[in-house]
C-alpha cells in the first residue's frame, strides 16, 4: 500500500487553514466531479479529493495524520505502525457504519476505527433525560395504582420528515402524589454513549379534569347542593368522594326563634 499525501492531492501546503482547504476542495470538485468532468480519471480523482478533505478538515484526524506524514512521502510503500495514533483522542463518526468502499485502503487502515475512540471507556456519556406530561384519574392518588401510559416520541426518517413513534409503559402511581409532581422512570431516557448509562424519563403528573372536584395541592374541593330548608335547619347527607361515600352533617344556619313574653 502506498502512502497518500493529502496535501499534495488538494494542491496545498501543510500550513493551509481549514477555510482555504475547503476552497481548494470546491475548486477541484468543480473540475473533477464525474457528472460534469470530461477528464478520463474524474471518478478516481474525485474519490481522492473527497478523502483528502475528510481528513484535512477534521482537526483531530489532521493532527494525527500530520504526525504520521512527517516520516513518509507520497507513493512510498506504507504500513501504518500499530501505535501511530497513540495519544490522540478522536470524536465523531464511526466509519464502521458507512460504506468504506468510497475510501481507499489507506484511509480505511488509518481511520476506520477512530469513531470508537469517542465512545470508548474514557468518553462514557450519560444519555439525556426525557420529560412528558401525563394525566391520571384523581382516584389513583388516593390508594395508588398501576396504569398503562401511552407516549409519542418524535422521530426523523431518512428523508428528514418528522413522525411520532408510539410506545406504552406500565407506570406505578404512588399513593398521595399531587399535581405537578414527577414520577422518575430510571433508564427510560435517551441511551448513553461509550457504555454510559441511559437517561431517565420524568412523567409530570396532572389530573384528568373532573366536573365534581377541584384540586389545590393536597386539598380536594367539591360543591354540595342542599335545599334551603336543609341549610337553614341542618341535616345529614351522603356525599360521594373520590375514595367513596361519606356521611356529612350540615350544621344549622337559621337562628333559633326568639322567645316572646306577654
N, C-alpha and C positions, 0 to 999 in steps of 0.2 A: 504494500500500500504506500502511496506517495503522500508526502506532506503537502497540505494545501495552504498557500499564503493568501488569506482572505483580503488582506490589504492590497495585494497585487491584483487580485480579481476585480476589486472595485476601483482600482487606479488611484489609490490614496496612500498617504503615509501613516505611520503609527501614531502621530500626534493629532490626527484629524478628530474634531469633535463630532459628537453624535449627530447634531443637526446637519453638518456637512456630509456625514456618511449617508444620511437619508437623501440628501440632494444628489449625491453621486449615484446612489441606487436608482432613483427615479429617472435620471438621465440614461443610465444603461438599460433600464427596464423598457423605456420607450424605443430603444434601438433593437432589443433582442426579444421582446415579447412574441411568442410564437404566432399569436393571432394577427400581428401586423408586420413582423420582420420577414425580410427576404433572405436573411443570412442562412446558409445551409446548416449551421450548427446552433441555430437560435434556441432550440429546446434545451440543449445541454448547457449553453451559456446562461440561460435564464435560471436553470437549476442551481448553478454555481453562484450566481448573483444573489438569489434568494437565501442560499445557505450562508453566504458571507454576511449578509445583512442581519440574519437571525442571530449570529454570534456577536458581531461588532456593535450592534445597537443594544445589546444586553450587557449592562455593566459587569455583572458577575461572570458571565461566560467570557467576556472580553478580557477581563483581568487574568483569568486562569490561562486563556489562550496566549496572551502576551508573554506570560512567564514561560510557557512551553515553547513558543515560537522563537525565543532568543537563541535556541540551540539547533534550529533546523532551517533549511532553505526550501523553497518551492520545488517540488519534483523529487526531493530526496527520499530515499527509502525510509519508511517510518513505521514504528510500532509504539503506541503510547506506553510510557513507563507505568507500572501499576500504581505509583504514588504521585502521578503528575499533577493531580488536583488536590493534594493534601493541604489542609489548612484553609481551603476556600469553602464558604457557605453559599449554597445555591437555594434559590426560591423560585416559585412559579411553576410553570407547566412541566408535567411529567411526560416525556416524549414516548413513553411506552404506550400511551393511549392514542397515538396518531399513526398514520401510515408513514413509516420511516423510509419507504421506497422513494419518497420525494427528496431524500437527503442521501449524500454519499456515505460510503463505508467509513470514511474519515470522520465525518460528523457523528455517525452512529456510535463508533467506538469511543469517542470523547464524551458525548453529551446525552446519550440515550438514557443514562441512569440519573442525571443530576436532579431531575424533579423529585426523586425520593429524598434528596437532602432536605428539602423544605418541609417534608412531613416525617422526618426521622425523629429519633429519640430526643434530639436537642431542640426540636420545634414542636413539642406537644402543645396543641392549641385546643382549648375547650370550645365546644360548639356554642353558638348564640342561643340565648333563651327565646322562647316564643310566648306570646300572650294572646288570650282570646277571652271574649266576654260570653258568658253562658247564663241562661235563665233557668231557674228551678222553681218548683212549687213551694209556697210558703210552708206547707205541711212538712216538707222534707227536713226543715231545720229544727223541728220540734223533737223528733226522735232519731234523726239521721236516716240515711237511705243510700242505696247504690243505684245509680241511674246510668243509662246509655246516653252519651253526648255525641252529637254529630258536628264535626268541624270541617271547614273548607279551606284548604291551603292553596294560595296562588302558585301556579307553576308556569314555566315558559317552554313552549315547544321549540323544535329546531328552527322554525321559521321566525321565532321571536314573538309569537302570539301568546297572550296570557289566558290561561284557563284555570278553573277551580277543580282541585282534587279532593274528593270527599273521603273522610275516614271517620270511623266510630270508635269511641273509647268508653270503657266502663269506669265510672268515677264514683268514689265513695264520698257522700256528702256528710261531713261531720255534724254532730248534734250541736245546735247553738250558733252556727255560722250566721253572720249578719251580712247585710247588703254592702257590697264594696270590698269585702274580704276576698282573699285569694286562696285557691287550692293549688298546691305545688305537686306536679307530677314529674318526679325525678327522671331524667334521661329521655324525656319525650320531646326535647327541643331539637335544634339542628345538630347533626353529627359533628364530632370533633375531627381534627386532622392530626396526622402524625401519631395516632394512638391516643389522642386526647379524648376525654370523656365527652359525652353528648351534653348539650344544654338542657335546661328544664322547660317545661310547659306550665305556665301560670294561668289558671282559669279565674277570671274575675266574676264573682257571684252577683247575680241580680235576681230579683223575684219576679215571676210572671205576674203581670197586673191582675189584681183580684178586685171585683166590684164590691166585695163585702168588707175588705180590710185595708188599712193603711199602715205602713211600717215606717217607723222612725227609730233607727238604731236597734235596740233590743225591745222596744215597746211596739205593741200592736194595737191599733185603734179600730173600733167598729162603731157604726151608728145603730142605735136601738130605737125602734119606733114603738111608742106606747100611746095608749089612748089618753085623752085629757084627764079623765077621772082616775086613771091609774097613776098618772103623775101627781095628781092632787092628793089622793088618799093613800098612795103607796100600794105595792103589790109584789108578788114573786113571779118571775118568768123563767122559762127555759130558753137559754141563749146558745146558739151554735158558736164554736170557736174552732180554729184550725186543729186543736188537739181533742175535740169532742164537745159534747154539750155540757153546760154548767147551769146550775141554779143561781139566779141573780135576784137579789132583793132590791126593789126600787123604793127608796125612802119616801115617806110622806112629805109633800111640799106645801099643802094647803094649811094655813094656820088654824088651830083649833078655835071653835066658836067661843066668843067671849060671853061669860055668864052675865045675865041681867038681873037687877034687883028692883023690886017694887018700891 
